Amino acid sequence: MDRLRQRADFLAVANGARVNSPAFVLQSRRRDDLGPIRIGFTVTKKNGNAPERNRIRRRLRELVKRLDPVSMQPHHDYVLVGRRDALSRDFATMLDDLRIALTKPARHTPKARGQRPGHAVATSRKPD
């Protein structure tokens, strides 16, 4: 497995399928090349200060290390987005959550920038 490091790769995966868990969100995207599985980790600032975010990231990396690579689909990119519950959630439970998330049919929710689903697009009218 390789690591995702480029922002463009993270953004591409963010528009792919996602599976929610209490401790993380698993995002995935199929690539058209024959490269290896790539995985990235991200934790936003709303999850705590730097030591807490680093601890969440370390726990997510350890989950992937203990996971059997066969459970991941080949030619895919994955991003684990850490949540605050990753600090207190039992590690074995998180590992089970990740295994389930990888086998669960993913919910595909492409993001439309600037628009919320179910809302009409505002149009401007010229004054008469």
N, C-alpha and C positions, 0 to 999 in steps of 0.2 A: 504494500500500500504506500501511496505517496501522500504528501500533505498539500492542501490548497493554501496558497500564499498570496495570490494576486487578487486585488479587489474585484476585478472584472469576473473572475471565477466565482467569488462569493455572491455577486449580484446575479449571475446566471442561475446559480442553484436556488437563490431566493425566489425566483419566479417558477420553480418547479413544484413538485409534490411535497406535501408536508404531513407529518404525523405528530400529534401533541402527546405529551407525557407530563406528569407533575414536575419533574426535575429538568426537562429539556424539551426542545422541539427538534425533530429530525427532518431536515429538508433534503431532498434528493432530486437528481436530474440525470437522465441518460445522455451520454455523450455519443457522438457519431464516429469517434475514432476507436482504435483498438488498444488504447493505453490502459494502464492499471487503474485500480480503484483509487480514488483520491478522497481524502477526508479533511475537513476544516473544522475549527472550533471558534466560537465567538461568545462573548459574554458582555452585555451592555453595562453602562455605568449605573443604570437604575437598579442593578443587582447588588450594589454595595461598593465599598471602597476597594482600592487596588488589591490588598491582601485577600479579601473575600472573593473577588473576581478571579484572582490567580488560583485560589483553592478550588473554585468551581471548575475552572479550566483543567486543572490537574486531575480532578476526579473524572471528568469527561474523557480525558486522554487515557486514563487507566481503564475505563470501561472498554474502550476500543481495543486496547492491548489484550485484554482478557477475553475478548469476543473471538469466536471462530470466524476467520475471514471467508469461509465458504458460505456463511449466512448472508453476506453482502452480494449484491448482484454485480457481475462483471461490467466494465465499461460505464460505471456510474460515478458521479461525484456526490458526496454527502457532506452536510454541514450540521453539526450539533450546536444548537443555540442554547446556552445554559440559562437556567432559571434559578431564582433564589432558593427554591426547595432542594436544589442539589447539595446545598450545604448540610442539611439536616436529614435528608432521606437516607435510609439504609442502603449500603452499597450493593448488596445482593439483590435488593428490590429494584434498584436502578438498572442493574445488569439484565434482570428479567424484563424490565420495561423496554430496554433497547432491543433485546431479542424479539419481543412482540412487535415493536415498531418496525423492525426490518421485514417481518413476515406479513404484517397487516397491509391490506390494500390501501395505498396512500390516497389521501384527499388532495386532489389537484386544484389549487386555487391560484390561478395566475393573477398577478397584481396589475391593476390598471392605475398608473400613477395619477394622482390628483382626482380620482373619481371613487365614490363609494358605491357598492352594488345597490341597485334598487333606487338610485337617485337620478333624477333627470339632469342632463348637462345644461348648465346655464348658458343662455345665448344673449348676446347684447343686441339691442335694437337701436336703430338710428332714430333720433327724434324727428317727427314730421315737420 
